[in-house]
Structures are given as structure tokens and as C-alpha cells.
Amino acid sequence: MAKVAFIGLGVMGFPMAGHLKTKGGHDVTVYNRTAAKAAAWAEKFAGKSAPTPAEAAEGCDFVFVCVGNDDDLRQVTSGENGVLKTMTSGSVLIDNTTASAEVARELYEAAKAKGVDFIDAPVSGGQAGAENGVLTVMCGGDEAVFEKARPVIDAYARMVGLMGPAGSGQLTKMMNQICIAGIVQGLAEAVHFGKRAGLDIEKVVDVISKGAAGSWQMENRHKTMNQGKYDLGFAVDWMRKDLGIVLSEAKQNGARLPLTALVDQFYGDVQALGGARWDTSSLLARLEK
């Protein structure tokens, strides 16, 4: 059993911290900007909460962070009451936030200066994956640190892999989001086309999902897309944040991402329709407006 802190209890962090307590059997202290959320977690999982990130992290072997963006991440790690104020030599900071590779490298160096180890470890699998403890975790950092952290991360993961040095986890997550953006747009257009052609979408998908067109998105989202239901987790606002990170990185490394840039604009159209909190499969809605 390790002493663990978890910073950030959103739709992903709340259940992830829960798995560290229940499945991992660790001694977990949480912090959340909204204190009532931390209190609710502590009551549900018989854990502890702290009033600041620094106090949550004090004396911990592993500190997990899952917040909104680069600025939030800097605040809870390097800020006045950030976790690096109290983390001690040999402890490990694990960042599950989807953020930039730049901030991952920055935190790696900031942690090293204090004798603290760092792993960037963004996740994929959405709210359902977090709740069921079956997330895919893409890590960047030193191999020895990864091997030390992996058994703890396993509490909420189905797949955990080291992709390379610091920042590599974030770059891998960017590839993940590029793939998802293209797949969902293709699925939206196919469903839209099939409906206009008078086909039975369920029958069609039952056939084509078994062939080369099959995907997780097709299997899990075609029914609700066909019904115009877009309340299944990962929100358009979050996807646009992620694609913004992708496109910014592409400007730096020279990658050409015409489809990703186009789909990002399409998600902007969905936001304009009032779908900021709809899930990412709502690309169909802009075709049917």
C-alpha cells in the first residue's frame, strides 16, 4: 500500500481516485477546487480530503493530477500551494491531464530540481473507462520511474505503456485525438448519408461493423447518433481544447493536419448550435441542422 494524493475530481478524476482507494488499496487523500466535491469523495470512499494541493501531497509516495489545462496544471503543481511545495525526494508526480508536451517537459525539469520524479500520463477511454477502471494510459518519462509507478496506475487502467521521454505521453494522446476526430466525422457522414438514402442504419451497421469500416466509435455510438442523443460523456468543449493542443504542436513540428483542422472547425459549428456539452459524436447534428 502506498500513500497517494489525487488532485482534481472531475468526471475522470473522481472515479480514478476511487479505484486507487478501492482496487489499489492505497491510502488516498484528495483535493478539489470545489471543496464539497472532495468532501463527497471522502465520504463515498472512506478517504481523506485536504484544503490545498500542497497539504494533500505532503508525505505522499505518489501524487496524481487530473485537471483542465496547462494553466490549471501549473497552478496545482508549481503554484503557491502546489504539490511540488511539499513533495519529497523520491516521490513521483503523475499527470493524467491532457495538456501540452511543453508543460510536461517543464514539469519534468521542475520536479527533477526538487528530487521528485515525473510521468506525463494522459488517458483515453472517457468517463465510462474511468468509472470502470479500464482506461488506456500513455506515459512519458524515465523507464525506472515508469516501472515504479505502473503498479499504482494499474488500479484504473486496462493498458499502460511508456511511449518515450517526458512529453511523449502527451504527444501520443494527440495522435489518439487526431484519429478519433477523423473516425467520428466519417461515421457522422456515413449515418447522415444512410438516413438520406432510406437505409435501416441498425441493419447496415450490423454488417459493416464486422468489416474494415468497424471501429469502437461505430460499435458504441451509432445507435445514439441515429437517435440524436449526445449525452454520453466526453464533451465537445473538451475535444476542442485537445484539438487546439494538437494543432499548436503541429505548427511547431511542421506536421500537416488538414482533416484535424477541418473537424476542429466542425466542432466549432456544434458549439454554435448549443452543443458545447454534447459528446463528440454530435458532429452528426451539424449535418442535420
C-alpha positions as a printed Julia matrix, in Angstrom:
289×3 Matrix{Float64}:
   0.0    0.0     0.0
   1.29   3.45   -0.94
   0.4    6.88    0.37
  -1.26   8.67   -2.55
  -2.73  12.1    -3.3
  -5.14  12.83   -6.14
  -5.64  16.42   -7.31
  -8.73  17.15   -9.42
 -12.02  15.33   -9.05
 -13.86  15.94  -12.3
 -15.78  13.28  -14.22
 -12.5   11.43  -14.77
 -10.59  12.12  -11.57
 -13.38  11.28   -9.14
 -13.66   7.6   -10.17
  -9.92   7.25  -10.87
  -9.12   8.32   -7.31
 -11.8    5.9    -6.14
 -10.1    2.98   -7.9
  -6.78   3.88   -6.28
  -8.52   3.54   -2.91
 -10.77   0.52   -3.51
  -8.97  -1.56   -6.13
  -5.42  -0.45   -5.39
  -5.9   -0.44   -1.63
  -3.88   2.74   -1.23
  -4.12   5.43    1.43
  -5.62   8.26   -0.66
  -6.01  11.96    0.13
  -7.8   14.14   -2.42
  -8.01  17.82   -3.27
 -10.53  19.56   -5.49
 -11.02  23.27   -6.21
 -14.64  22.86   -5.12
 -14.23  21.56   -1.59
 -17.7   20.0    -1.5
 -16.66  17.61   -4.28
 -13.64  16.49   -2.27
 -15.81  16.0     0.81
 -18.28  13.92   -1.22
 -15.42  11.75   -2.5
 -14.02  11.26    1.0
 -17.45  10.22    2.28
 -18.09   7.81   -0.6
 -14.71   6.1    -0.48
 -13.86   6.45    3.22
 -10.84   8.54    2.28
  -9.46  11.93    3.24
  -9.51  15.39    1.72
  -7.18  18.34    2.12
  -7.72  22.12    1.74
  -4.8   22.67   -0.68
  -2.85  20.59   -3.19
   0.31  21.05   -1.12
  -1.34  19.65    2.0
  -2.81  16.72    0.09
   0.62  15.84   -1.31
   2.54  16.1     1.94
   4.28  12.82    2.79
   2.89  11.01   -0.28
   4.73   8.43   -2.36
   2.67   9.21   -5.48
   0.75  12.35   -6.4
  -1.76  12.2    -9.27
  -3.11  15.28  -11.05
  -6.09  15.41  -13.42
  -7.19  18.99  -14.13
  -8.39  21.08  -17.06
  -5.46  22.6   -18.94
  -1.86  23.81  -18.82
  -2.63  26.81  -16.61
  -4.61  24.71  -14.12
  -1.79  22.19  -14.1
   0.86  24.79  -13.35
  -1.26  26.22  -10.56
  -1.74  22.93   -8.69
   1.86  21.77   -9.18
   4.19  24.8    -9.2
   1.86  27.44   -7.76
   1.91  28.95   -4.29
   0.05  25.98   -2.81
   1.14  23.47   -5.45
   2.12  19.89   -4.78
   5.82  20.47   -5.51
   5.98  22.63   -2.38
   5.65  19.56   -0.16
   6.62  16.55   -2.27
   9.84  14.94   -1.1
  12.8   13.35   -2.85
  11.96  10.01   -4.42
   8.22  10.63   -4.68
   6.51  10.53   -8.08
   4.24  13.13   -9.69
   1.9   11.55  -12.25
  -0.07  13.9   -14.5
  -3.23  12.47  -16.07
  -4.28  15.83  -17.53
  -4.47  16.1   -21.31
  -2.07  19.01  -21.72
   0.76  20.19  -23.95
   4.02  18.34  -24.36
   5.71  21.63  -23.47
   4.22  21.77  -19.98
   5.07  18.08  -19.46
   8.73  18.78  -20.16
   8.58  21.88  -17.98
   7.18  19.92  -15.04
   9.7   17.13  -15.56
  12.51  19.65  -15.06
  10.77  21.41  -12.15
  10.23  18.09  -10.39
  13.8   16.94  -11.01
  15.09  20.15   -9.42
  13.41  19.02   -6.19
  14.5   15.4    -6.46
  10.94  14.41   -7.44
  10.19  12.11  -10.39
   7.59  12.95  -13.05
   5.47  10.99  -15.51
   3.08  12.58  -18.0
   0.25  10.08  -18.29
  -2.81  11.31  -20.2
  -5.65   8.83  -20.51
  -8.15   7.64  -23.1
 -11.42   5.82  -22.57
 -13.75   8.59  -21.47
 -15.97   8.79  -18.44
 -17.08   5.17  -18.81
 -13.48   4.0   -18.92
 -12.69   5.97  -15.78
 -15.72   4.64  -13.93
 -14.96   1.04  -14.92
 -11.23   1.33  -14.28
 -10.28   0.37  -17.84
  -8.51   3.46  -19.16
  -5.64   3.45  -21.62
  -2.71   5.39  -20.13
   0.03   6.83  -22.37
   3.16   7.69  -20.41
   6.25   9.79  -20.93
   9.27   9.8   -18.63
  12.16   7.72  -17.35
  11.81   3.95  -17.6
  12.77   3.23  -13.98
  10.19   5.73  -12.74
   7.55   4.28  -15.06
   8.16   0.78  -13.68
   7.82   2.15  -10.16
   4.56   3.95  -10.96
   2.95   1.35  -13.19
   1.59  -0.95  -10.45
  -0.19   2.04   -8.89
  -1.56   3.32  -12.22
  -2.88  -0.19  -12.92
  -5.68   0.43  -10.41
  -7.62   2.46  -13.0
  -6.15   1.16  -16.25
  -6.57  -1.61  -18.79
  -3.48  -0.65  -20.8
  -0.42   1.28  -19.62
   2.55   1.98  -21.88
   5.75   4.03  -21.8
   5.98   5.95  -25.06
   9.35   7.66  -24.54
  10.85  10.57  -22.58
   8.89  13.32  -20.86
   6.21  14.75  -23.15
   5.83  11.52  -25.14
   2.63  10.6   -23.32
   1.06  13.89  -24.33
   2.23  13.52  -27.93
   0.7   10.04  -28.03
  -2.59  11.42  -26.71
  -2.5   13.97  -29.51
  -2.26  11.14  -32.05
  -5.18   9.47  -30.29
  -7.33  12.59  -30.67
  -6.35  13.04  -34.31
  -7.56   9.51  -35.03
 -10.81   9.97  -33.1
 -11.62  13.26  -34.86
 -11.37  11.67  -38.31
 -13.23   8.5   -37.35
 -16.17  10.32  -35.76
 -16.52  12.66  -38.74
 -16.51   9.7   -41.12
 -19.12   7.9   -39.01
 -21.3   11.03  -38.84
 -21.22  11.4   -42.62
 -21.99   7.7   -43.13
 -25.0    7.78  -40.81
 -26.22  11.01  -42.41
 -25.83   9.5   -45.88
 -27.61   6.27  -44.9
 -30.57   8.1   -43.4
 -30.93  10.26  -46.52
 -30.75   7.11  -48.65
 -33.57   5.49  -46.67
 -31.45   2.67  -45.26
 -32.01   0.95  -41.92
 -28.99   2.24  -40.01
 -29.06  -0.59  -37.49
 -29.02  -3.26  -40.19
 -26.29  -1.51  -42.14
 -24.02  -1.05  -39.15
 -24.56  -4.64  -38.06
 -22.97  -5.66  -41.36
 -20.28  -3.05  -41.99
 -19.04  -3.03  -38.39
 -17.77  -6.56  -38.96
 -15.59  -5.44  -41.84
 -12.84  -2.92  -42.47
 -15.09   0.03  -41.55
 -15.58  -1.21  -37.99
 -14.39   0.9   -35.04
 -15.03   1.49  -31.36
 -16.95   4.64  -32.28
 -19.19   2.72  -34.68
 -19.91  -0.03  -32.16
 -20.59   2.32  -29.24
 -22.03   5.49  -30.77
 -24.01   4.69  -33.94
 -27.27   3.93  -32.1
 -27.33   7.11  -30.07
 -26.21   9.17  -33.05
 -29.08   7.74  -35.06
 -31.43   8.72  -32.21
 -29.98  12.24  -31.92
 -28.75  11.6   -28.36
 -25.45  13.23  -27.46
 -25.12  12.91  -23.7
 -22.51  10.16  -23.44
 -19.53  11.78  -21.79
 -16.54  13.41  -23.49
 -17.77  16.9   -24.34
 -17.24  18.98  -27.47
 -15.63  21.73  -25.36
 -13.02  19.24  -24.15
 -12.38  17.9   -27.64
 -11.82  21.4   -28.96
  -9.33  22.03  -26.15
  -7.5   18.84  -27.11
  -7.52  19.62  -30.81
  -6.21  23.1   -30.05
  -3.23  21.47  -28.33
  -2.76  19.17  -31.33
  -2.83  21.99  -33.87
  -0.46  24.12  -31.8
   2.04  21.25  -31.61
   1.67  20.67  -35.36
   2.66  24.28  -36.03
   5.85  23.67  -34.06
   6.83  20.34  -35.59
   5.68  21.04  -39.14
   3.03  18.31  -39.32
   0.23  18.93  -41.82
  -3.17  18.1   -40.35
  -5.82  19.33  -42.81
  -8.54  16.9   -41.66
  -7.95  17.6   -37.98
  -8.13  21.36  -38.58
 -11.36  20.93  -40.54
 -13.0   18.74  -37.91
 -11.99  21.26  -35.24
 -13.97  23.87  -37.21
 -16.9   21.48  -37.42
 -16.87  21.14  -33.62
 -16.98  24.94  -33.54
 -20.21  24.69  -35.55
 -21.59  22.25  -32.97
 -20.76  24.71  -30.19
 -22.64  27.41  -32.12
 -25.66  25.06  -32.2
 -25.61  24.98  -28.4
 -23.77  21.68  -28.23
 -20.74  22.65  -26.15
 -21.55  19.93  -23.61
 -22.76  17.34  -26.13
 -20.46  14.38  -26.65
 -18.11  14.21  -29.61
 -20.46  12.1   -31.73
 -22.61  15.23  -32.14
 -20.77  16.01  -35.39
 -23.87  14.43  -36.95
 -26.02  17.26  -35.58
 -24.33  19.89  -37.77
 -25.11  17.79  -40.87
 -28.78  17.54  -39.95
 -29.45  21.11  -38.84
